Amino acid sequence: MNQSVGKALKLLGLFTAERSRLSLADIARSSGLSKPTAYRLLKALEEEGFLVRNQVDHGDKQYQLGLRLLELGNLVAEQLEVRKIALPYMERLRDELNEVVHLVIRERSEAVYVERVETDRPMRLFTRIGLRTPLHAGSAPRLLLAYTPEPEREALLQQIKLERFTDDTITEIDKLQRVLAEIRERGYAISFGEHVAGTLGVSTPIRDHTGSVIASLTIAVPGDHFPEERIQLLIVRLKETAEEISRRCGYVP
């Protein structure tokens, strides 16, 4: 970790419920940093909204945690909440279809697997809770990219390295753009062996009370032959289940 970043994060850790406001002198003394170094780091945190500085009655300015941390905390809480809400629906879907079900969210330029319910099949998929994957390969990452607000999506497309994982991975930006538009039009994403060969992925969006897509509900199926009627059943049940979860998250269609 960059030393300055590490020091700045340690400064944030000085704030507690009992010590919610700290002066520059307090922070320098507790952190072991010189006042000029502490001030430089505090100023950077203040500019980014992680800290705010208030004038107190005796004239000394004190720092307290800023609203940017509240925003990030709300994001974490929302992600944990959707995981808690989704799990029983995922288990029901697993029991009904006997397929592995994932819950996936986007964190910056990656897709993160935050929940998984397994089957008793002997053939296992290489996925785990906490797995991070790029946004261009696979149904769940690509669905999350497709529903990212346009300005941010365009910025991400400029950053993403379209790495090839299998012969079926999309590595052309024009083709990826077309596929993203198709996902938004039909309301689901599907992939055949794009991130891991010999797997089918089908994903549908979960929305919050604002209508924003906050997660992908995904079924992953190992194998090489997928009858069309089976695929259509997976799509229908996924969409129905994702809509149920979305309503529990406050979404009103």
Secondary structure, DSSP 8 states (H G I E B T S, - for coil): --HHHHHHHHHHTT--SS---EEHHHHHHHHT--HHHHHHHHHHHHHTTSEEEEE-TTS-EEEEE-HHHHHHHHHHHHHHHHHHHHHHHHHHHHHHH--EEEEEEEETTEEEEEEEE--S-SS--S--TT-EEETTSSHHHHHHHHTS-HHHHHHHHHH------STT----HHHHHHHHHHHHHHT-EEEESSSSTTEEEEEEEEE-TTS-EEEEEEEEEESS---HHHHHHHHHHHHHHHHHHHHHTT---
